[in-house]
Amino acid sequence: MGFVASHESLFAWFGALSASYLLVRASLGLGRNLWMYVVSRAIGDSIDWKKYGPWALVTGATDGIGRAYADALATKGLNVVIVSRSEEKLQKTAEEIESKHGIRVKYVVADFAEEGTGLYDRIKEEIAGIEIGTLVNNVGMSYAYPEYLLNIPNGRKKISDLINVNITSCVTMTHMLLRDMAERGRGLVINISSASADRPSPLLNVYAAAKVFIDYFSIALDKEYRSKGIIVQCVKPGFVVSKLSGIKRPSFIAPLPETFVKSAIATIGKGPSTYGFFPHWLQLGLAGAVAPKFVTDAIQFSILMSTRKRALKKLKRSE
């Protein structure tokens, strides 16, 4: 009996210690993230954007988060280079931003799914002579719907596009502009990842893995170049109202792009990796820190499987 009782006491002690650890971890995380997302936003900008250079460049800038970043940076008085694949959308976006904010906008037509270095040679020629102090690598693409790797429609092309758009564009655009930033001793690089980077995402595995790459790339690059006056930040949004997410109405956990970016911009300089938006941290960061991994993994897989089934049914009806 004494042996059993002693083990029961040991288990109780271990359980209390584990619960205390999780509570302390959650409390520290809450305090840190309240500072990052709420208090710092109320205080206002800690960044003198113009100090880093008179121009910003934003990829994927005609819709969603990219467009919101272009507008937000224009409100800081920066001229903006917007890069996307549709010239018609680029022209319209450029006219709207110039008219609204009274700054200069240059647009560059580029399809980041394109193979080879020719694309980036053209972009480099287009922006020659422009002092770009802020780079926002926003362009991205996901699956049409969650799917098993071997069942992705036109799989080899789709996988290549996912890697080119989500990874190659970010690394190559950063490499293109980083040297001038380093020589000037100042620069800002904002890389848009996804909350999918937090854990493996079955049925979205290539997309999620690409976003993990962006997170790790950004954190490491920030350590490499912070001493040279360059700040690198990875932003990992949860759901935002956009064409990419398919969400049309804003909610507490799915804000409008403008709301999200206003929050995310306030976190610059306060950490190399951020969700950018307090409700996204509550939903994803806090839950991930407290809930057992097998529980969050099971919930995620169930949601993605349900989404896949609905998409396949819709496709079948449209045939």
PLY file of the C-alpha trace (Angstrom):
ply
format ascii 1.0
element vertex 319
property float x
property float y
property float z
element edge 318
property int vertex1
property int vertex2
end_header
0.00 0.00 0.00
2.85 2.34 0.88
4.43 1.66 -2.52
1.17 2.46 -4.32
0.54 5.53 -2.21
4.03 6.85 -2.86
3.57 6.42 -6.60
0.16 8.09 -6.45
1.80 11.02 -4.67
4.55 11.10 -7.29
2.02 11.13 -10.13
0.00 13.85 -8.39
3.16 15.92 -7.89
4.18 15.44 -11.52
0.69 16.36 -12.72
0.64 19.51 -10.61
4.13 20.45 -11.85
3.10 19.93 -15.48
-0.06 21.99 -15.00
1.95 24.75 -13.31
4.47 24.74 -16.16
1.73 25.08 -18.75
0.07 27.85 -16.75
3.31 29.80 -16.38
4.14 29.30 -20.05
0.68 30.48 -21.11
0.87 33.50 -18.75
4.28 34.54 -20.07
3.07 34.09 -23.61
-0.05 36.14 -22.90
1.99 38.99 -21.44
4.52 38.97 -24.28
1.85 38.88 -26.95
-0.34 41.50 -25.30
2.73 43.76 -25.51
3.42 42.84 -29.13
-0.11 43.09 -30.50
-2.05 45.42 -28.21
0.16 47.75 -26.17
2.67 48.46 -28.95
-0.14 49.24 -31.35
-1.67 51.69 -28.88
1.71 53.39 -28.38
2.16 53.87 -32.12
4.96 53.38 -34.63
8.38 52.47 -33.31
9.76 52.53 -36.86
10.79 55.57 -38.89
9.87 54.03 -42.23
11.36 56.78 -44.38
14.71 56.35 -42.63
15.09 52.96 -44.32
14.52 54.35 -47.80
11.97 56.32 -49.83
10.50 53.30 -51.63
8.83 50.03 -50.63
8.31 47.01 -52.87
5.35 44.67 -52.35
4.79 41.44 -54.28
1.28 40.11 -54.82
0.07 43.65 -54.22
-3.24 43.86 -56.09
-5.42 41.91 -53.62
-5.76 40.94 -49.98
-2.87 41.34 -47.56
-0.45 42.54 -50.26
-2.75 45.37 -51.30
-3.29 46.29 -47.66
0.49 46.48 -47.10
0.90 48.69 -50.17
-1.77 51.07 -48.85
-0.40 51.03 -45.31
3.14 51.82 -46.44
1.83 54.59 -48.68
0.21 56.16 -45.60
3.70 56.24 -44.05
4.78 58.45 -46.96
6.65 55.76 -48.88
6.52 55.47 -52.65
5.57 51.94 -53.64
6.60 49.43 -56.30
3.81 46.90 -56.73
4.52 43.56 -58.41
1.91 41.09 -59.63
0.95 39.10 -62.73
-2.08 41.05 -64.02
-1.20 44.32 -65.74
-4.83 45.42 -65.73
-5.08 45.00 -61.95
-1.69 46.62 -61.44
-2.69 49.72 -63.42
-5.92 50.09 -61.47
-4.21 49.53 -58.12
-1.44 52.02 -58.94
-3.96 54.70 -59.90
-6.01 54.13 -56.74
-3.00 54.28 -54.38
-1.53 57.37 -56.06
-4.89 59.15 -55.97
-5.60 58.20 -52.36
-2.19 58.82 -50.79
-0.45 61.30 -53.09
2.72 59.25 -53.46
4.43 57.68 -56.48
3.62 54.13 -57.56
5.49 52.01 -60.08
4.19 48.65 -61.17
6.03 45.61 -62.51
4.26 42.73 -64.26
5.60 39.37 -63.06
4.25 35.83 -62.80
6.26 34.24 -59.99
5.32 30.75 -61.15
7.66 31.31 -64.10
10.72 29.05 -64.17
14.28 30.29 -64.49
16.18 33.48 -63.69
14.83 35.54 -66.59
11.88 36.74 -64.52
14.11 38.20 -61.83
16.49 39.74 -64.35
13.51 41.63 -65.79
12.35 42.77 -62.35
15.87 43.97 -61.52
15.99 46.02 -64.71
12.57 47.55 -63.99
13.57 48.75 -60.51
17.15 49.83 -61.33
17.99 53.15 -59.69
15.13 52.98 -57.17
16.20 53.04 -53.51
14.02 50.39 -51.91
14.22 50.38 -48.13
11.25 48.09 -47.38
10.53 44.77 -49.07
7.29 42.87 -48.48
7.42 39.33 -49.89
3.70 38.65 -49.89
2.98 36.76 -53.10
1.79 33.22 -52.42
-0.45 30.44 -53.64
-2.16 27.46 -52.05
-4.11 24.43 -53.18
-7.49 24.80 -54.86
-8.74 22.56 -52.02
-7.08 20.18 -49.50
-5.91 17.04 -51.28
-3.62 14.02 -51.00
-0.25 14.63 -52.67
-0.76 12.01 -55.39
-4.26 13.28 -56.18
-3.43 16.95 -56.76
-4.77 17.87 -60.21
-1.89 18.45 -62.65
0.31 17.56 -59.70
3.85 18.06 -61.03
3.07 21.52 -62.41
1.12 22.52 -59.30
3.94 21.43 -56.97
6.48 23.36 -59.05
4.27 26.46 -58.95
3.79 26.18 -55.18
7.56 26.08 -54.64
8.34 28.87 -57.13
5.66 31.24 -55.87
5.97 30.59 -52.13
9.70 29.92 -51.70
11.77 30.93 -54.74
10.16 34.36 -55.02
10.84 35.21 -51.38
14.47 34.09 -51.37
15.32 35.58 -54.76
13.65 38.96 -54.19
15.35 39.19 -50.79
18.74 38.29 -52.30
18.16 40.87 -55.05
17.53 43.78 -52.67
19.49 42.81 -49.57
22.93 43.80 -50.87
21.94 47.45 -51.37
20.27 47.47 -47.94
23.42 46.07 -46.34
25.63 48.64 -48.10
23.37 51.46 -46.86
23.25 49.93 -43.38
19.47 49.93 -43.18
16.49 47.98 -44.51
13.25 46.21 -43.66
12.23 42.81 -45.03
8.74 41.47 -44.23
8.03 37.92 -45.36
4.43 36.71 -45.31
4.18 33.09 -44.23
1.08 31.44 -42.72
-0.15 29.97 -39.46
0.12 26.69 -41.38
3.84 26.91 -40.63
3.16 26.06 -36.98
2.46 22.38 -37.54
2.43 19.80 -40.35
-0.73 20.17 -42.44
-1.86 16.95 -44.10
-3.69 17.56 -47.40
-1.88 20.93 -47.69
1.60 19.58 -47.09
3.59 21.33 -49.86
1.99 24.71 -49.06
2.49 24.34 -45.30
6.08 23.12 -45.70
6.82 26.13 -47.92
5.52 28.41 -45.17
7.75 26.69 -42.61
10.68 27.46 -44.90
9.73 31.17 -44.94
9.53 31.26 -41.14
12.94 29.62 -40.60
14.53 31.61 -43.43
13.31 34.88 -41.93
14.39 34.15 -38.35
17.87 33.08 -39.47
18.25 36.03 -41.83
17.26 38.47 -39.08
20.09 37.08 -36.91
22.55 37.36 -39.81
21.77 40.98 -40.72
20.34 42.69 -37.63
23.84 43.97 -36.75
23.99 45.53 -40.23
20.88 47.65 -39.59
18.41 45.34 -41.35
15.25 44.04 -39.69
13.72 40.84 -41.07
10.31 39.68 -39.90
8.10 36.71 -40.73
4.34 37.27 -40.43
2.15 34.18 -40.02
-1.50 35.14 -40.58
-4.41 32.92 -39.70
-7.59 33.35 -41.71
-8.10 36.77 -43.32
-10.89 37.88 -45.65
-9.36 37.34 -49.09
-9.64 35.47 -52.38
-6.94 33.05 -51.21
-8.86 32.05 -48.07
-12.28 32.17 -49.72
-13.67 33.99 -46.66
-15.98 36.85 -47.61
-17.20 38.24 -44.28
-14.96 39.54 -41.47
-15.14 38.13 -37.96
-13.14 38.25 -34.73
-10.68 35.62 -36.01
-10.91 36.47 -39.73
-10.37 40.23 -40.11
-10.33 42.37 -43.20
-6.82 42.62 -44.73
-6.62 46.30 -43.72
-7.34 45.44 -40.08
-4.79 42.65 -40.08
-2.01 44.71 -41.68
-2.59 47.67 -39.36
-1.95 45.30 -36.47
0.96 43.45 -38.11
2.84 46.63 -39.01
2.86 47.65 -35.34
4.86 44.50 -34.51
7.85 45.40 -36.70
11.04 45.33 -34.67
9.41 43.43 -31.79
10.32 39.93 -32.89
11.47 38.05 -36.00
8.31 35.90 -36.18
4.76 36.97 -35.37
1.13 36.10 -36.05
0.61 39.82 -36.60
-2.85 39.86 -35.01
-3.78 39.17 -31.38
-6.87 37.01 -32.08
-4.73 34.81 -34.34
-2.29 34.29 -31.50
-5.16 33.44 -29.14
-6.58 30.98 -31.66
-3.32 29.41 -32.83
-0.36 30.32 -30.66
-1.99 29.95 -27.24
-3.97 26.86 -28.21
-0.84 25.28 -29.64
1.09 25.99 -26.45
-1.55 24.58 -24.09
-3.48 21.87 -25.94
-1.83 18.46 -26.49
-0.36 18.15 -29.97
-2.30 15.00 -30.81
-5.54 16.88 -30.09
-4.73 19.90 -32.31
-3.43 17.59 -35.05
-6.61 15.51 -34.98
-8.84 18.60 -35.10
-6.85 20.07 -37.98
-6.96 16.87 -40.01
-10.70 16.50 -39.43
-11.35 20.07 -40.63
-9.20 19.62 -43.75
-10.83 16.29 -44.59
-14.28 17.89 -44.30
-13.18 20.77 -46.53
-11.85 18.29 -49.09
-15.10 16.31 -49.15
-17.19 19.45 -49.70
-14.88 20.62 -52.51
-15.02 17.24 -54.27
-18.81 17.15 -54.04
-18.98 20.65 -55.52
-16.65 19.64 -58.37
-18.73 16.55 -59.08
-21.94 18.59 -59.27
-20.33 21.01 -61.73
-19.24 18.26 -64.14
0 1
1 2
2 3
3 4
4 5
5 6
6 7
7 8
8 9
9 10
10 11
11 12
12 13
13 14
14 15
15 16
16 17
17 18
18 19
19 20
20 21
21 22
22 23
23 24
24 25
25 26
26 27
27 28
28 29
29 30
30 31
31 32
32 33
33 34
34 35
35 36
36 37
37 38
38 39
39 40
40 41
41 42
42 43
43 44
44 45
45 46
46 47
47 48
48 49
49 50
50 51
51 52
52 53
53 54
54 55
55 56
56 57
57 58
58 59
59 60
60 61
61 62
62 63
63 64
64 65
65 66
66 67
67 68
68 69
69 70
70 71
71 72
72 73
73 74
74 75
75 76
76 77
77 78
78 79
79 80
80 81
81 82
82 83
83 84
84 85
85 86
86 87
87 88
88 89
89 90
90 91
91 92
92 93
93 94
94 95
95 96
96 97
97 98
98 99
99 100
100 101
101 102
102 103
103 104
104 105
105 106
106 107
107 108
108 109
109 110
110 111
111 112
112 113
113 114
114 115
115 116
116 117
117 118
118 119
119 120
120 121
121 122
122 123
123 124
124 125
125 126
126 127
127 128
128 129
129 130
130 131
131 132
132 133
133 134
134 135
135 136
136 137
137 138
138 139
139 140
140 141
141 142
142 143
143 144
144 145
145 146
146 147
147 148
148 149
149 150
150 151
151 152
152 153
153 154
154 155
155 156
156 157
157 158
158 159
159 160
160 161
161 162
162 163
163 164
164 165
165 166
166 167
167 168
168 169
169 170
170 171
171 172
172 173
173 174
174 175
175 176
176 177
177 178
178 179
179 180
180 181
181 182
182 183
183 184
184 185
185 186
186 187
187 188
188 189
189 190
190 191
191 192
192 193
193 194
194 195
195 196
196 197
197 198
198 199
199 200
200 201
201 202
202 203
203 204
204 205
205 206
206 207
207 208
208 209
209 210
210 211
211 212
212 213
213 214
214 215
215 216
216 217
217 218
218 219
219 220
220 221
221 222
222 223
223 224
224 225
225 226
226 227
227 228
228 229
229 230
230 231
231 232
232 233
233 234
234 235
235 236
236 237
237 238
238 239
239 240
240 241
241 242
242 243
243 244
244 245
245 246
246 247
247 248
248 249
249 250
250 251
251 252
252 253
253 254
254 255
255 256
256 257
257 258
258 259
259 260
260 261
261 262
262 263
263 264
264 265
265 266
266 267
267 268
268 269
269 270
270 271
271 272
272 273
273 274
274 275
275 276
276 277
277 278
278 279
279 280
280 281
281 282
282 283
283 284
284 285
285 286
286 287
287 288
288 289
289 290
290 291
291 292
292 293
293 294
294 295
295 296
296 297
297 298
298 299
299 300
300 301
301 302
302 303
303 304
304 305
305 306
306 307
307 308
308 309
309 310
310 311
311 312
312 313
313 314
314 315
315 316
316 317
317 318
